[in-house]
Amino acid sequence: MVLYGGRSGEHEISLRSAASVMRYLDSARFEVIPVAIDKQGRWLLNDVSLLQYSGESLPVYKDAPRVMLPPNPGSATQGLIRLGSSEKTPGVDVVFPVMHGPLCEDGAIQGLLELADVPFVGCSVLGSAVGMDKDVAKRLVRDAGLPIVPYVALRASEWKRDPQKCLKRIQAELPFPIFVKPANLGSSVGVHKVKEAGNLTAALDDAFRYDTKVLIERSVNAREIELAVLESAEFGQPAMVSTPGEIVPTHEFYSYEAKYIDEGGARLLIPAQLDAKQIETVQKIAREAFEVLECEGMARVDLFLDKDSGQFYFNEVNTIPGFTSISMYPKMWEHSGIPYTELLTRLVELAIARHNRRSNLVREFHQT
């Protein structure tokens, strides 16, 4: 099952990522079933003809049949998400969530799939949750000794209770320009670059439309370096890290418009123009961040390279990175020797292997 859509501000991006995933999945090996989650949270079984869909973005058919999770997943032996009410209807062996943002990438869907006892691609609940929350992720990597850009985390309750106190705190701790961003969102949704105090309130108000916690981060004169991380097929071995890539935005920063609307919004450089020592450094940071944040399966790790000091900073991790035809995650692996179709197959195999390992865990305690 390729699961796409979802109830987040990144719904439309998911439609594009899923179209690409379904196009590149190995049709000789997998029978692909497209299931959309619309903005109201309904699970819809989309027509299988979508597999021949050639557009860049998948549709969500409102009149499609509903998909229901069984009330007793442990009673079936396989295919624990069924596509109808009859036991004769086909089940699903593995789910590939291709969704971004809250309720999709933050552990919510992952927890539901774990309850349904079905294998799924990507991080489990813990890695998804901490990776989604930029504040928690930064705290964890900072405590592990990895460098981060100075920031202030602000909750909606604080902002509502005393906005003037919040503004004074931000201006006391961070020099302008600064970035304001929702803590639990991606694709640069709700992100603003604020150059002066007079624009800060409006930026915070907009960011709080998308999340109950917001990050205010010091602006760095930086290059944006990205790395794709893939869990090793050999359990217990260090994760694989791709050749680094670089985002060179033509806009002032890598905004939503630059990513998805303006075709000339950014240049993607693979490999990034780094020397051998820098490549070794960024790959080490990416692997360590993947491990510290309890990631599994895959993640894209984004770093800043300060143009003035040469310092690398951890920025964020994306546990379900973009999979569109121009997305960095598959492109970096292609450059590193793993073609798109093979990459998708590996991710499915990792999902099944993890599920098998966890199925062997003891679920009951019998005192001897």
C-alpha positions in Angstrom: 0.0 0.0 0.0 1.3 3.4 -1.0 -0.3 5.7 1.5 -0.4 9.4 0.6 -2.2 12.7 1.2 -2.9 13.3 4.9 -4.2 16.0 7.2 -1.3 18.4 7.1 -0.2 21.6 5.4 2.0 19.4 3.2 -0.8 17.4 1.7 -0.2 18.6 -1.8 3.5 17.8 -1.6 2.6 14.2 -0.7 0.5 13.9 -3.8 3.6 14.6 -5.9 5.9 12.4 -3.9 3.5 9.5 -4.1 3.1 9.8 -7.8 6.9 9.4 -8.2 7.1 6.5 -5.8 4.4 4.6 -7.6 6.0 5.3 -10.9 9.3 3.9 -9.8 8.3 0.9 -7.6 9.3 -2.4 -9.2 6.1 -3.5 -10.9 7.6 -7.0 -11.5 7.9 -7.5 -7.8 5.2 -5.5 -6.1 1.5 -5.2 -6.5 0.9 -1.6 -5.6 -2.3 -0.4 -4.0 -2.8 3.4 -3.8 -4.6 4.6 -0.7 -5.2 8.3 -0.1 -6.0 10.1 3.1 -8.0 13.2 2.3 -7.9 16.4 4.3 -10.8 15.2 6.5 -8.9 12.1 7.5 -10.8 9.6 5.4 -8.9 6.6 4.0 -9.8 6.1 0.3 -9.0 3.2 -2.0 -8.0 4.9 -5.2 -8.4 3.2 -8.6 -5.5 1.0 -9.4 -5.3 2.7 -12.8 -3.4 5.4 -10.9 -0.4 3.2 -11.5 -0.4 4.3 -15.1 -1.0 7.9 -14.0 1.5 10.1 -15.7 0.9 13.4 -14.0 3.2 15.0 -11.4 0.6 15.0 -8.7 -1.9 12.2 -7.7 -5.6 13.0 -7.4 -7.7 12.1 -4.4 -11.1 10.7 -5.4 -13.7 11.7 -2.9 -16.1 9.0 -4.0 -13.5 6.2 -3.8 -14.3 3.2 -1.5 -13.3 3.6 2.1 -10.5 1.6 3.7 -11.1 0.3 7.2 -8.6 -1.0 9.8 -9.8 -4.3 11.4 -10.9 -4.2 15.1 -8.9 -7.3 15.9 -5.6 -7.2 13.9 -4.1 -10.2 15.7 -6.8 -12.6 14.4 -5.4 -12.5 10.8 -2.2 -14.1 9.7 -1.2 -11.7 7.0 -2.5 -8.5 5.3 -3.8 -7.0 8.4 -5.1 -3.9 6.7 -7.9 -5.2 4.5 -9.5 -3.5 1.6 -13.1 -4.5 2.3 -15.3 -6.1 4.9 -15.0 -9.6 3.7 -12.2 -12.0 4.7 -11.8 -12.8 1.1 -10.7 -9.3 0.1 -7.0 -8.8 -0.3 -4.8 -7.7 2.5 -1.7 -5.5 2.6 1.7 -7.0 3.3 3.6 -3.7 3.8 2.7 0.0 3.8 4.8 2.7 2.3 3.8 6.0 3.9 4.6 8.9 1.5 3.2 11.7 3.6 4.8 14.7 5.1 4.1 16.9 8.2 1.9 16.5 11.3 -0.3 13.4 11.6 1.7 11.8 8.8 5.4 12.0 9.6 5.3 12.6 13.4 4.6 9.1 14.6 0.8 9.2 14.5 0.4 7.1 11.4 3.4 5.0 12.4 1.7 4.2 15.8 -1.5 3.3 14.0 0.3 0.9 11.7 2.2 -0.7 14.6 -1.2 -1.3 16.3 -2.4 -2.9 13.0 0.7 -5.1 13.1 1.7 -4.4 9.6 5.2 -3.6 8.3 5.8 0.0 7.1 8.6 1.8 5.5 10.6 4.4 7.4 11.1 5.3 11.1 9.0 3.9 13.9 7.0 6.0 16.4 9.9 7.4 18.4 12.2 8.4 15.5 9.3 9.9 13.6 8.2 11.9 16.6 11.5 13.3 17.7 12.6 14.0 14.1 9.4 15.9 13.4 9.8 18.3 16.4 12.7 20.6 15.4 13.1 21.8 19.0 13.4 18.2 20.5 15.7 17.1 17.6 18.0 20.0 18.1 18.2 19.4 21.9 19.1 15.8 21.4 21.8 16.3 18.8 23.2 19.2 20.9 23.4 17.0 23.9 25.2 14.4 21.8 27.9 17.0 21.0 26.7 18.0 17.5 26.7 21.7 16.6 23.4 23.6 16.2 22.5 27.2 15.3 21.4 29.2 18.4 17.6 29.4 18.7 14.7 30.2 21.0 11.7 27.9 21.3 8.3 29.6 21.9 5.0 28.0 22.8 1.6 29.4 21.8 0.6 29.6 25.4 3.6 31.9 26.2 2.9 34.1 23.1 -0.8 34.5 24.0 -0.1 35.2 27.7 2.5 37.9 27.2 3.6 38.7 23.7 5.7 41.7 24.7 7.8 39.6 27.1 8.3 37.0 24.3 9.4 39.7 21.9 11.9 41.2 24.4 13.3 37.7 25.1 13.8 37.0 21.4 15.5 40.3 20.7 17.7 39.9 23.8 19.0 36.5 22.7 19.1 36.7 18.9 20.4 39.4 16.6 18.5 40.2 13.4 18.0 38.8 10.8 16.3 35.7 12.2 14.2 32.9 10.9 10.7 32.1 12.4 9.5 28.5 11.7 6.8 26.1 13.0 8.5 23.4 15.1 6.5 20.5 13.6 6.2 21.3 9.9 8.3 20.9 6.8 8.6 22.1 3.2 9.2 25.6 4.6 5.5 26.1 5.3 5.0 29.0 7.6 8.7 30.0 7.5 9.7 33.7 7.5 13.0 35.5 7.4 12.6 38.5 9.7 15.1 41.4 9.2 13.7 43.9 11.7 11.7 44.0 14.9 8.7 45.5 13.3 8.0 42.4 11.2 8.5 39.9 14.0 4.9 39.9 15.4 3.3 39.2 12.0 5.8 36.3 11.4 5.1 34.7 14.7 1.3 35.1 14.3 1.5 33.3 10.9 3.8 30.5 12.2 1.4 29.9 15.1 -1.3 29.3 12.6 0.4 26.0 11.7 1.8 24.8 15.1 1.6 25.4 18.8 5.4 25.7 19.1 7.6 27.9 17.0 11.4 28.2 16.6 13.1 31.5 16.2 16.6 30.9 14.9 19.7 33.0 14.3 20.2 33.6 10.6 23.5 32.2 9.3 25.3 33.2 6.1 25.3 29.5 5.1 25.3 27.0 2.3 22.6 24.3 2.6 24.1 20.8 2.6 21.9 17.7 2.5 22.7 14.0 2.9 20.6 10.9 2.4 20.9 8.2 5.1 19.8 4.6 4.6 19.7 1.9 7.3 22.1 -0.9 6.6 20.6 -4.1 5.2 22.8 -5.9 7.7 21.2 -5.4 11.0 23.5 -3.8 13.6 25.9 -2.2 11.0 26.3 1.6 10.7 23.8 3.3 8.4 24.9 4.2 4.9 25.3 7.9 4.0 25.2 9.2 0.5 27.3 11.7 -1.4 26.3 15.1 -0.1 24.2 17.5 -2.2 23.7 21.2 -2.0 20.7 23.5 -2.4 21.4 26.8 -4.0 18.2 28.9 -3.8 17.7 31.7 -6.2 15.2 33.2 -3.8 16.4 34.8 -0.6 16.0 31.5 1.2 14.7 28.0 0.3 11.1 28.9 0.7 8.0 26.8 -0.2 7.7 28.8 -3.5 11.4 28.1 -4.3 10.9 24.3 -3.6 7.6 23.6 -5.3 6.2 26.5 -7.3 9.1 28.3 -9.1 10.9 25.9 -11.4 13.9 28.1 -11.2 13.6 28.5 -7.4 16.8 26.6 -6.6 19.7 24.7 -8.2 20.4 21.2 -6.8 24.1 20.4 -6.9 25.2 16.8 -6.6 27.8 16.4 -5.4 28.2 19.4 -3.2 31.4 21.4 -3.8 33.2 20.2 -0.7 36.7 18.9 -0.1 37.4 15.4 1.1 37.7 16.4 4.7 34.5 18.3 4.6 32.7 15.3 3.0 34.0 13.0 5.8 32.8 15.5 8.4 29.2 15.9 7.0 28.8 12.2 6.5 29.8 11.6 10.1 27.4 14.3 11.4 24.6 12.8 9.3 25.2 9.2 10.5 25.4 10.3 14.2 22.3 12.4 13.9 20.4 9.4 12.4 21.5 7.3 15.3 20.9 9.8 18.1 17.4 10.6 16.9 16.5 6.9 16.8 15.9 6.9 13.0 15.2 3.7 11.1 14.9 2.9 7.4 15.6 6.3 5.9 16.1 10.0 6.6 17.5 13.1 5.0 19.8 15.1 7.2 20.1 18.8 6.5 23.1 20.8 7.5 24.3 24.4 7.3 27.8 25.3 6.3 28.7 28.8 7.7 30.4 30.6 4.8 32.2 32.9 7.2 33.5 30.4 9.8 33.5 27.1 7.9 31.5 25.6 10.7 28.9 22.9 10.0 25.6 23.0 11.9 22.9 20.4 12.2 19.6 21.9 10.9 17.0 19.2 10.8 16.1 15.6 9.9 13.3 14.6 7.5 12.2 11.0 8.3 9.9 10.9 5.2 11.9 13.0 2.7 10.5 14.3 -0.5 10.3 11.7 -3.3 9.3 13.8 -6.2 11.3 13.5 -9.5 13.5 16.5 -8.4 13.8 15.6 -4.7 17.3 15.4 -3.2 16.9 12.1 -1.3 16.5 9.8 -4.4 18.8 11.9 -6.5 21.7 11.7 -4.0 21.3 7.9 -3.8 21.3 7.7 -7.6 24.6 9.6 -7.7 25.9 7.3 -4.9 25.1 4.2 -7.0 21.6 3.1 -5.9 19.0 3.7 -8.6 15.6 5.0 -7.6 13.8 1.6 -8.1 16.4 -0.3 -6.2 16.3 2.3 -3.4 12.5 1.8 -3.0 13.0 -2.0 -3.0 15.6 -1.8 -0.2 13.3 0.4 1.9 10.4 -2.1 1.6 12.8 -5.0 2.5 14.1 -3.0 5.5 10.5 -2.5 6.7 9.7 -6.3 6.5 13.0 -7.2 8.2 12.2 -4.8 11.1 8.7 -6.2 11.5 10.0 -9.7 11.6 12.6 -8.8 14.3 9.9 -7.2 16.4 7.5 -10.1 15.9 10.0 -12.3 17.6 10.0 -10.2 20.8 8.4 -11.7 23.9 5.1 -10.0 24.5 4.2 -11.7 27.7 6.0 -12.3 31.0 5.9 -15.6 32.7 7.7 -15.9 35.9 9.7 -19.1 36.3 
